[in-house]
Amino acid sequence: MTRSFLLNAALIATGLSFAAVGCDDCKPDDTGSDKDIDDDGYIAEEYGGDDCDDGDPSIHPGADEVCDGKDNDCDKLVDDADDSLDLSTTSTWYADADGDGYGRPEDSTQACARPEGYVADDTDCDDTNPSYHPGGLDWLNNDIDEDCGGADATEAWDLEDAPYSVVGRIAREFLGYGMTTCDLDGDEYDDLIVTAPDGNDFHGEIGVFYGSNSSSWSTGMAITDADVYITDRGYLIGDVVACTDVDGDGHLDLVATRSECDYPSIFVESFGIVGWYGSEDDWSPTPGAPDFELSYDLGI
């Protein structure tokens, strides 16, 4: 063997060694822990194993599936989709059938994410009526515990303690002379209807405050702040107001008294009722002429 041949062989071997050291695409040696980088005892999928995340030692086949948004046990199922989920890592959710944000304590489920129709709260005392829940308006002496306080309210609040109020501009408006509650827009929340028979310069006003917006009610509201504001420059309306299904369509309608006065003597010339039909939809904020009217001319 010549000396030049040995020298060329040595150079070639050295070059191969250098090439091996500088290889950018080479995988780790196919031996030992190089196939299990996170040292959890499971071979990575890229080497034919079944560890779906070889960068996290808590993730591997047989690991506990917990609520963290990851496939902990490598079965391609995550969190609530995995029947093997560790329920001790879940949250308790309570059924909210009436959609008021308060759940009933006797009907719960365990889950990572909130299931549809469930809430984190468990303090609803009546899950069939969205107006009945903690913090709700508890009407006096009606034998209903609307605020889930444990009993019906029997003692009137002091005015300064009221959580919300509607106030008039001047005393002669008789704000609150007519008042009732009913579900006019068909959303299962009781709406507050308040009248000021002599408001708006002796022409009367009716305000409908949607119960679904009660969380935004405050003290010192004006009747013009109502979700629906009704007034009529031609008549005095609202001495009496009521809700009833006049047209028999299954939706409550708003009915109010109306009178026509002769100013400045203020003799009542005619008297009657006016009404607006309810529906499943929100009303116009400022309804126009009544949908129906019955009147009687007093002949004065």
C-alpha positions as CSV (number, residue, x, y, z in Angstrom):
1,M,0.0,0.0,0.0
2,T,1.6,3.3,-1.1
3,R,2.0,6.3,1.2
4,S,-0.1,8.5,-1.0
5,F,-3.0,6.1,-0.9
6,L,-2.9,6.0,2.9
7,L,-2.8,9.8,3.0
8,N,-5.8,10.2,0.7
9,A,-7.7,7.6,2.8
10,A,-7.0,9.6,5.9
11,L,-8.2,12.8,4.4
12,I,-11.4,11.2,3.1
13,A,-12.1,9.7,6.6
14,T,-11.4,13.1,8.2
15,G,-13.8,14.8,5.8
16,L,-16.5,12.3,6.5
17,S,-16.0,12.9,10.2
18,F,-16.3,16.6,9.7
19,A,-19.4,16.2,7.6
20,A,-21.0,14.1,10.3
21,V,-20.3,16.7,12.9
22,G,-21.7,19.5,10.8
23,C,-24.9,17.6,9.7
24,D,-28.0,19.8,10.3
25,D,-30.7,17.3,9.5
26,C,-29.5,14.3,11.5
27,K,-31.7,12.7,14.2
28,P,-30.4,11.7,17.6
29,D,-28.8,8.3,17.7
30,D,-31.5,5.6,17.7
31,T,-30.5,4.4,21.1
32,G,-31.6,4.8,24.7
33,S,-33.1,8.1,26.1
34,D,-32.6,10.0,22.8
35,K,-36.0,8.6,21.9
36,D,-37.5,9.8,25.2
37,I,-36.3,13.4,25.5
38,D,-38.7,14.2,28.4
39,D,-37.6,11.1,30.3
40,D,-41.2,10.0,31.1
41,G,-40.6,6.4,30.1
42,Y,-42.4,6.6,26.8
43,I,-40.9,6.7,23.3
44,A,-41.8,9.7,21.1
45,E,-44.2,9.1,18.2
46,E,-41.5,10.2,15.7
47,Y,-39.5,7.1,16.7
48,G,-42.4,4.8,16.5
49,G,-43.6,5.2,20.1
50,D,-46.8,6.5,21.5
51,D,-45.8,9.6,23.4
52,C,-47.8,12.4,21.7
53,D,-45.7,15.2,23.4
54,D,-42.1,14.3,24.1
55,G,-41.4,17.7,25.4
56,D,-43.8,17.4,28.5
57,P,-43.2,14.5,30.9
58,S,-46.8,14.9,32.3
59,I,-48.2,13.9,28.8
60,H,-48.0,10.2,27.8
61,P,-50.2,7.2,27.5
62,G,-51.7,6.3,30.9
63,A,-51.4,9.8,32.3
64,D,-54.4,11.3,34.1
65,E,-56.6,13.4,31.8
66,V,-57.1,16.8,33.5
67,C,-58.8,20.1,32.7
68,D,-55.9,21.9,31.0
69,G,-56.8,22.0,27.2
70,K,-54.2,19.2,26.5
71,D,-54.5,15.5,25.5
72,N,-52.7,14.3,28.6
73,D,-53.1,10.6,28.0
74,C,-52.4,10.7,24.2
75,D,-55.8,9.1,23.2
76,K,-56.6,12.1,20.9
77,L,-59.4,13.2,23.3
78,V,-59.1,16.4,25.3
79,D,-60.7,17.5,28.6
80,D,-64.5,17.0,28.5
81,A,-64.4,14.8,25.4
82,D,-62.4,12.2,27.3
83,D,-64.4,9.7,29.4
84,S,-61.3,9.1,31.5
85,L,-61.2,12.7,32.7
86,D,-60.2,13.2,36.3
87,L,-63.4,14.8,37.7
88,S,-61.5,16.2,40.6
89,T,-60.0,18.8,38.2
90,T,-63.4,19.9,36.9
91,S,-65.8,22.7,38.0
92,T,-69.3,22.3,39.2
93,W,-72.0,23.9,37.0
94,Y,-75.7,24.3,37.9
95,A,-78.7,24.2,35.6
96,D,-80.2,27.6,34.7
97,A,-83.5,26.7,33.0
98,D,-84.9,30.2,33.0
99,G,-81.8,31.9,31.8
100,D,-81.5,34.5,34.6
101,G,-77.9,33.7,35.4
102,Y,-78.7,31.9,38.6
103,G,-78.6,28.1,38.9
104,R,-80.6,25.6,41.0
105,P,-78.4,23.8,43.5
106,E,-80.1,20.4,43.1
107,D,-79.2,20.0,39.4
108,S,-75.5,20.1,38.8
109,T,-72.9,18.6,36.5
110,Q,-69.1,18.4,36.5
111,A,-67.2,19.7,33.5
112,C,-64.1,21.6,32.5
113,A,-65.9,24.2,30.3
114,R,-69.4,25.6,31.2
115,P,-72.0,23.5,29.4
116,E,-74.8,25.3,27.6
117,G,-77.7,26.0,30.0
118,Y,-75.5,25.8,33.1
119,V,-73.9,28.5,35.3
120,A,-71.5,28.7,38.1
121,D,-74.0,30.2,40.5
122,D,-76.2,27.9,42.6
123,T,-78.5,30.3,44.5
124,D,-81.7,30.3,42.4
125,C,-84.8,29.5,44.5
126,D,-87.2,29.3,41.5
127,D,-85.6,28.2,38.2
128,T,-88.9,28.5,36.3
129,N,-89.2,32.3,36.4
130,P,-86.3,34.6,35.5
131,S,-87.7,37.4,37.7
132,Y,-87.1,35.3,40.8
133,H,-83.5,35.2,41.9
134,P,-81.2,36.7,44.6
135,G,-81.3,40.5,44.3
136,G,-84.7,40.4,42.5
137,L,-87.5,42.8,43.3
138,D,-89.5,41.2,46.1
139,W,-93.0,42.7,46.1
140,L,-94.6,43.1,49.5
141,N,-97.1,40.6,50.9
142,N,-97.7,38.6,47.7
143,D,-96.6,35.3,49.3
144,I,-93.8,35.0,46.7
145,D,-90.1,35.1,47.6
146,E,-88.9,36.9,44.5
147,D,-85.4,37.7,45.8
148,C,-84.7,34.2,47.3
149,G,-84.3,35.7,50.7
150,G,-86.1,32.8,52.4
151,A,-89.5,34.6,52.8
152,D,-91.8,37.1,51.2
153,A,-91.1,40.7,52.0
154,T,-93.7,42.0,54.5
155,E,-92.2,45.3,55.5
156,A,-91.8,48.3,53.3
157,W,-88.4,49.7,52.6
158,D,-87.4,53.2,53.4
159,L,-87.2,55.2,50.2
160,E,-83.6,55.9,50.7
161,D,-82.9,52.2,50.8
162,A,-84.6,51.4,47.5
163,P,-82.2,49.9,45.0
164,Y,-83.9,51.8,42.1
165,S,-86.5,54.5,41.8
166,V,-88.5,56.5,39.2
167,V,-89.0,60.1,40.1
168,G,-91.2,62.8,38.7
169,R,-90.2,66.3,37.5
170,I,-92.9,68.0,39.6
171,A,-95.5,66.9,42.2
172,R,-98.6,67.4,40.0
173,E,-97.5,64.7,37.5
174,F,-98.8,62.1,39.9
175,L,-96.0,59.7,38.9
176,G,-96.8,56.2,40.0
177,Y,-100.5,56.8,40.2
178,G,-100.9,53.8,37.9
179,M,-98.4,51.0,38.1
180,T,-98.3,47.3,37.3
181,T,-95.9,44.5,36.2
182,C,-96.3,42.0,33.4
183,D,-94.3,40.5,30.6
184,L,-95.2,42.6,27.6
185,D,-92.4,41.5,25.3
186,G,-92.7,37.8,25.8
187,D,-89.2,37.2,27.2
188,E,-90.4,35.7,30.5
189,Y,-89.2,38.7,32.5
190,D,-91.8,40.9,34.3
191,D,-91.7,44.4,33.0
192,L,-92.4,47.5,35.2
193,I,-95.1,49.8,33.9
194,V,-95.4,53.2,35.5
195,T,-97.7,56.1,34.6
196,A,-97.7,59.8,35.3
197,P,-101.3,60.8,34.4
198,D,-100.7,64.5,34.6
199,G,-97.2,64.4,33.2
200,N,-96.0,66.0,30.0
201,D,-98.0,69.2,30.5
202,F,-101.2,67.4,31.6
203,H,-101.3,64.9,28.8
204,G,-100.1,61.8,30.6
205,E,-97.2,59.5,30.3
206,I,-96.6,55.7,30.4
207,G,-93.1,54.2,30.9
208,V,-92.3,50.5,30.3
209,F,-89.1,49.4,31.9
210,Y,-88.0,46.0,30.6
211,G,-87.3,43.5,33.4
212,S,-84.6,42.0,31.3
213,N,-82.7,45.3,31.8
214,S,-83.3,45.5,35.5
215,S,-79.5,45.1,36.2
216,S,-79.0,48.6,34.8
217,W,-81.8,50.2,36.8
218,S,-80.7,52.8,39.3
219,T,-82.1,55.4,41.7
220,G,-83.5,58.6,40.3
221,M,-84.6,57.3,36.9
222,A,-87.1,59.5,35.0
223,I,-90.1,58.1,33.2
224,T,-88.5,59.2,30.0
225,D,-85.7,56.8,30.7
226,A,-88.1,53.9,30.1
227,D,-87.4,51.4,27.4
228,V,-90.8,52.3,26.0
229,Y,-92.1,55.8,26.5
230,I,-95.8,56.6,25.6
231,T,-97.4,60.0,25.7
232,D,-100.2,61.7,23.8
233,R,-100.6,65.4,23.3
234,G,-104.3,64.9,22.6
235,Y,-105.4,63.0,25.7
236,L,-104.6,62.6,29.4
237,I,-103.6,58.9,29.8
238,G,-102.7,56.5,32.6
239,D,-104.9,57.0,35.6
240,V,-105.2,53.3,35.5
241,V,-103.0,50.8,33.6
242,A,-103.3,47.1,33.2
243,C,-102.1,44.1,31.2
244,T,-104.5,41.6,29.6
245,D,-104.7,39.6,26.4
246,V,-107.3,41.7,24.6
247,D,-106.9,40.0,21.2
248,G,-106.5,36.4,22.4
249,D,-103.2,35.8,20.7
250,G,-101.4,34.6,23.8
251,H,-99.5,37.8,24.4
252,L,-100.3,40.4,27.0
253,D,-101.4,43.8,25.8
254,L,-101.1,47.1,27.5
255,V,-104.4,48.9,28.4
256,A,-104.7,52.3,30.0
257,T,-107.5,54.8,30.8
258,R,-107.6,58.0,28.8
259,S,-109.6,61.2,29.2
260,E,-110.0,64.4,27.3
261,C,-110.1,67.6,29.3
262,D,-111.4,71.1,28.6
263,Y,-108.6,73.5,29.6
264,P,-108.4,75.6,31.7
265,S,-111.6,74.5,33.4
266,I,-110.3,70.9,33.4
267,F,-113.7,69.4,32.9
268,V,-113.5,65.9,31.5
269,E,-115.3,65.9,28.2
270,S,-114.8,62.2,27.3
271,F,-113.5,59.1,28.9
272,G,-112.3,55.7,27.6
273,I,-109.5,53.2,27.3
274,V,-106.6,52.9,24.8
275,G,-104.4,49.9,24.2
276,W,-101.3,48.6,22.5
277,Y,-100.9,45.0,21.5
278,G,-98.0,43.0,22.9
279,S,-95.9,40.5,21.1
280,E,-92.7,38.3,21.3
281,D,-90.6,41.3,20.2
282,D,-89.4,44.5,21.9
283,W,-91.7,47.4,21.3
284,S,-90.8,50.6,19.5
285,P,-89.2,52.9,22.0
286,T,-91.9,55.5,21.2
287,P,-95.1,53.8,20.0
288,G,-97.4,55.8,17.9
289,A,-101.2,55.9,18.1
290,P,-102.9,53.2,20.1
291,D,-103.8,50.0,18.4
292,F,-107.3,50.2,19.7
293,E,-109.5,52.7,21.6
294,L,-112.9,52.7,23.3
295,S,-114.3,56.1,24.3
296,Y,-117.5,57.6,25.8
297,D,-118.4,61.2,25.3
298,L,-119.7,62.7,28.5
299,G,-121.4,65.5,26.7
300,I,-120.1,68.2,29.0
